[in-house]
């Protein structure tokens, strides 16, 4: 019996922040995949090696974690005053679907570098030395992001001495600005979709919890660690090896998603794994990070642990960091209270791999509603491999 040959697609494998993903130029994809739909999703699933009942993604580029089962599609921007359109797809590991409902803040750090290297930025906007400002339109969430990419002798500088907890080796610093990161009401309401900074979340057969629901960076549910039986110092194995705990978190997330207006019924949460995120916060405590480095209570303003795609994240998602920075800047949220309360423009929080600093500028309008003009953080990025990915034909 004759079998068809594999097809090859130009691609670049990149690290951005504490994530890795396969990057494509839109016009390099097979024509049927240049538009949203079944073929595009099937190609991305096959590229990553999903769905895999073994949850290892051995037959693909995925790394068997939410941080490494990611894809990015870039093209010259169709928006005025923007350089590149950025579309992010979170590929499920063990299920046959791609979640397009949110952004990846970590991989955002690699978008500018990829765009420069692949001719998506006008040559006159690229300095020989210094910093190239890349104006990104994030298509999933319809927001503007500015990436400040270092340049040396006309090329993207990827090496450097900037250290990021959760990434083994230092690299060049890329500063990212998330402009107007709060939701504008199109998907689940305003920044605080319930209209309150702290809301009661009732989860049948689990409990009733205080929660901050926020749409900033990515829709996120914040809980108090102690209220759900944790300290805020937990590492991955303490959560991810506990199937009962993971099921409990998913049930809380599902009911929270309904309360945020993101889904109509908890049964829909299974098809929306990327959003909302669920995180728990605590006041500063001394703990040992996953690398063995001790984080002293005095080094951080608060502790945060967040789950992504049903598992505790090894560090912190970039978009969740935006949500943390935004919530911390607004007095009265659970994040702000864990950080000591009051108004602030930046926080350093402890996560399983270490610490991260994120800033946000918040203010109230004349009606008393909170607005955030931008959130800022630093990441790093580099190319790991470029060439082609090979997959069998898909239907």
C-alpha positions in Angstrom: 0.0 0.0 0.0 1.3 3.4 -1.0 1.5 6.2 1.6 1.9 9.9 0.9 5.2 11.6 1.7 5.5 14.1 4.5 5.0 17.8 3.9 7.5 20.4 5.1 6.7 23.8 6.4 9.2 26.6 7.2 9.3 27.2 10.9 11.5 28.5 13.7 11.7 27.0 17.2 12.1 29.8 19.8 12.3 30.3 23.5 10.4 33.4 24.8 10.5 34.0 28.5 9.9 30.7 30.3 8.1 29.2 27.3 9.0 27.6 24.0 7.0 27.4 20.8 7.1 26.8 17.0 6.8 30.1 15.1 5.4 30.4 11.5 5.0 33.2 9.0 1.4 33.1 7.9 2.2 32.9 4.2 4.6 30.0 4.8 1.7 27.8 6.0 -0.1 25.6 3.4 -2.7 27.8 1.7 -5.6 26.0 3.5 -4.0 26.8 6.8 -3.6 30.5 6.1 -7.2 31.0 7.3 -8.6 29.9 10.7 -10.3 26.5 10.7 -10.0 22.7 10.9 -7.0 22.4 8.6 -4.9 24.9 10.5 -5.7 23.3 13.8 -4.9 19.8 12.5 -1.6 21.0 11.2 -0.6 22.6 14.5 -1.7 19.6 16.5 0.4 17.3 14.3 3.4 19.6 14.5 3.3 19.4 18.3 2.5 15.7 18.4 -1.1 16.0 19.7 -3.4 14.5 20.8 -1.2 12.1 22.7 -2.8 9.7 25.1 0.6 9.1 26.7 0.9 12.9 27.3 4.5 13.0 26.1 4.2 14.5 22.6 7.0 12.1 21.5 6.0 12.3 17.8 6.1 16.1 17.6 7.8 19.3 18.7 5.9 19.7 21.9 7.6 19.3 25.2 4.7 17.7 27.2 3.9 20.8 29.2 1.7 23.8 28.8 4.9 25.9 28.5 6.2 24.0 25.5 3.0 23.1 23.6 2.7 26.5 21.9 2.5 27.8 18.4 2.7 31.3 17.0 1.6 32.7 13.6 2.9 36.1 12.5 2.3 38.3 9.5 2.7 42.0 8.5 0.1 43.9 10.4 -3.2 44.9 8.9 -3.6 47.4 11.7 -2.6 51.1 11.3 0.6 52.0 13.3 1.5 48.4 14.0 4.3 46.3 12.5 3.2 42.7 13.0 0.0 40.7 13.7 0.6 38.1 16.4 -1.7 35.1 16.7 -1.1 32.5 19.5 -2.4 29.0 19.6 -2.2 26.9 22.8 -2.1 23.3 21.7 -3.7 20.7 24.0 -1.4 17.8 24.8 -3.8 15.0 25.2 -6.9 16.4 23.4 -7.5 17.3 19.8 -8.0 21.0 20.1 -6.1 24.3 19.8 -7.2 27.0 22.2 -7.2 30.5 20.6 -8.9 32.3 23.5 -5.8 34.1 24.9 -2.3 35.5 24.5 1.0 34.1 25.6 3.0 36.8 27.4 6.2 34.8 27.5 6.3 34.1 23.8 5.6 37.8 23.2 9.2 38.4 24.0 10.2 36.4 20.9 7.7 38.0 18.5 9.8 41.1 17.9 13.0 39.1 17.2 11.2 36.8 14.8 9.6 39.7 13.0 12.9 41.5 12.5 14.7 38.3 11.3 11.9 37.4 8.9 11.5 40.7 7.1 8.2 41.7 8.8 9.6 45.1 10.0 10.3 47.9 7.6 14.1 48.3 7.1 14.1 52.0 8.0 12.6 51.2 11.4 15.5 48.8 12.3 18.6 50.6 13.8 22.1 49.3 13.3 22.7 49.4 17.0 20.5 50.2 19.9 16.9 49.2 20.3 14.3 48.3 17.7 10.7 49.2 18.8 8.3 46.6 17.4 4.6 47.5 17.5 2.7 44.2 17.9 -1.0 43.7 17.4 -2.1 40.7 19.5 -4.9 39.2 17.5 -6.3 36.9 20.1 -7.1 39.6 22.5 -7.1 42.6 20.2 -4.5 44.6 22.1 -1.3 46.5 21.4 2.1 45.3 22.8 5.4 47.1 22.4 8.6 45.1 22.4 12.0 46.8 22.7 14.4 44.4 21.0 18.2 45.0 21.3 20.2 45.3 18.1 23.9 44.9 17.5 25.5 45.6 14.0 22.1 45.3 12.3 21.2 41.9 13.9 19.0 41.0 16.8 21.1 40.6 19.9 20.2 37.4 21.7 23.1 36.9 24.1 23.5 39.0 27.2 23.7 38.9 31.0 19.9 39.4 31.8 18.8 36.5 34.1 15.2 35.4 34.3 14.2 32.9 37.0 12.8 29.8 35.3 15.4 30.1 32.5 18.7 28.4 33.0 21.0 30.7 31.0 21.3 34.5 30.8 20.4 36.3 27.6 19.7 39.8 26.2 16.9 41.7 28.0 13.7 42.4 26.0 11.4 44.9 27.7 7.7 44.4 26.9 4.9 46.9 27.4 1.3 45.7 27.4 -0.8 48.8 26.5 -4.3 49.1 28.0 -4.1 45.5 29.1 -7.6 45.4 30.7 -10.5 43.9 28.9 -12.7 46.4 27.0 -15.9 44.5 27.7 -16.1 42.4 24.5 -15.3 39.1 26.2 -16.6 38.7 29.7 -17.1 42.3 30.7 -14.8 45.0 32.0 -11.6 44.7 34.0 -13.6 43.4 37.0 -16.4 41.5 35.3 -18.5 41.1 38.4 -18.2 44.8 39.2 -16.4 44.1 42.5 -12.7 43.9 43.5 -13.4 40.9 45.7 -16.3 38.5 45.0 -17.7 35.4 46.7 -17.1 32.3 44.6 -19.4 29.4 45.4 -18.3 26.0 44.1 -20.7 23.1 44.9 -19.2 20.3 46.9 -15.9 22.2 47.2 -16.5 25.4 49.2 -17.1 29.1 49.1 -14.1 31.3 48.6 -13.1 35.0 48.3 -11.9 35.7 44.8 -10.7 38.5 42.6 -11.8 38.1 39.0 -9.8 40.2 36.6 -9.5 40.7 32.9 -6.0 42.1 32.4 -3.4 40.4 30.3 -5.5 37.3 30.5 -8.7 36.5 32.4 -7.6 35.3 35.8 -9.2 34.1 39.0 -7.1 34.9 42.2 -7.8 33.1 45.4 -6.2 33.3 48.9 -3.7 30.4 49.4 -4.7 29.8 53.0 -8.4 29.7 52.2 -7.8 26.7 49.9 -5.3 24.9 52.1 -2.0 26.1 50.8 0.9 28.3 51.9 1.9 29.9 48.6 5.3 28.3 48.7 4.3 25.1 46.8 6.4 23.8 44.0 5.1 21.8 40.9 5.3 18.3 42.3 3.2 19.2 45.4 0.3 20.2 43.2 0.8 18.3 39.9 1.2 14.9 41.6 -2.1 15.3 43.4 -4.9 14.3 41.0 -7.5 15.2 43.6 -6.1 18.7 44.0 -5.9 19.2 40.2 -9.6 18.1 39.8 -10.5 20.5 42.6 -8.7 23.4 40.9 -10.4 22.7 37.6 -13.8 22.6 39.2 -13.1 26.0 40.9 -11.8 27.4 37.5 -14.9 26.2 35.7 -17.3 27.8 38.1 -15.2 31.0 38.1 -15.3 31.1 34.3 -19.1 31.0 34.4 -19.1 33.8 37.0 -16.7 35.9 34.8 -19.1 35.4 31.9 -16.5 33.6 29.8 -18.7 30.5 29.4 -22.4 29.8 30.0 -22.1 26.4 31.6 -19.3 24.6 33.5 -19.3 21.8 30.9 -17.8 24.3 28.4 -14.6 24.8 30.5 -13.1 21.6 29.0 -12.9 23.3 25.6 -11.5 26.5 27.0 -8.4 25.3 28.9 -6.2 28.3 28.2 -8.5 30.8 29.9 -9.3 31.8 32.5 -6.2 31.1 34.6 -6.4 30.3 38.2 -3.9 31.5 40.8 -3.5 31.7 44.5 -1.7 34.4 46.5 -0.1 34.7 49.9 1.9 37.1 52.0 5.7 36.8 51.8 7.4 33.7 53.3 10.8 32.1 53.0 10.9 29.2 50.6 13.3 27.2 48.4 12.7 27.5 44.7 12.7 24.6 42.2 16.4 25.4 41.4 17.4 25.1 45.0 17.8 28.9 45.4 16.3 30.3 48.7 13.9 33.1 48.3 13.8 35.2 51.5 10.5 36.8 52.6 12.2 40.2 52.4 12.9 39.8 48.7 9.3 39.7 47.6 6.1 41.6 48.1 3.9 38.5 47.8 3.8 34.9 46.7 1.8 33.7 43.7 1.3 30.2 42.2 -0.7 29.8 39.0 -2.1 26.9 37.0 -2.0 26.7 33.2 -3.7 24.0 31.2 -4.6 22.1 34.3 -1.2 22.0 35.9 0.8 24.3 38.2 3.2 26.4 36.1 6.9 26.0 36.7 7.4 29.7 36.9 4.8 32.3 35.8 2.9 32.9 32.6 3.7 36.4 31.2 0.0 37.2 30.7 -0.7 36.1 34.3 2.2 38.4 35.4 0.3 41.3 33.8 -2.8 40.3 35.7 -0.7 40.2 38.9 0.8 43.6 38.3 -2.5 45.1 37.4 -4.4 43.7 40.4 -1.5 44.6 42.7 -1.8 48.2 41.6 -5.5 48.5 42.6 -6.1 48.8 46.4 -8.5 46.2 47.7 -7.9 43.2 45.4 -6.7 40.0 46.9 -3.4 40.4 45.1 -3.0 44.0 46.5 -3.9 42.9 50.0 -1.4 40.0 49.9 1.2 42.5 49.0 0.4 44.7 52.0 -2.3 46.9 50.5 -2.2 50.5 49.4 -1.3 51.9 46.0 1.8 50.8 44.2 3.2 50.9 40.7 5.3 47.7 40.8 5.6 44.4 42.7 8.1 41.6 42.9 6.4 38.3 43.5 7.7 34.9 44.3 6.9 32.0 42.0 8.1 28.3 41.9 11.3 29.1 40.0 12.2 32.4 41.8 11.0 35.9 41.6 9.7 38.4 38.9 9.1 42.1 38.9 6.2 43.6 37.0 4.9 47.2 36.9 1.5 48.6 36.2 0.1 52.1 36.1 -3.5 52.2 37.5 -5.8 55.2 38.0 -9.5 55.8 38.6 -11.7 57.7 36.1 -14.3 60.3 37.0 -16.9 57.5 37.5 -14.6 55.7 40.0 -13.7 52.9 37.6 -10.2 51.6 37.5 -8.1 51.9 34.4 -4.6 50.6 33.6 -2.7 52.2 30.8 0.2 49.8 30.6 1.9 46.9 32.3 5.7 46.5 31.9 8.0 43.6 32.4 11.3 42.3 31.1 11.9 38.9 29.4 14.5 37.3 27.1 14.2 35.3 23.9 16.4 33.5 21.4 16.2 31.2 18.4 16.8 27.5 19.2 16.4 26.1 15.7 15.1 27.2 12.3 14.4 25.3 9.1 11.3 23.1 8.4 9.0 21.0 10.4 7.8 17.8 8.7 4.3 16.3 9.2 2.2 13.7 7.4 -0.6 15.3 5.3 -3.7 16.2 7.3 -7.3 16.3 6.3 
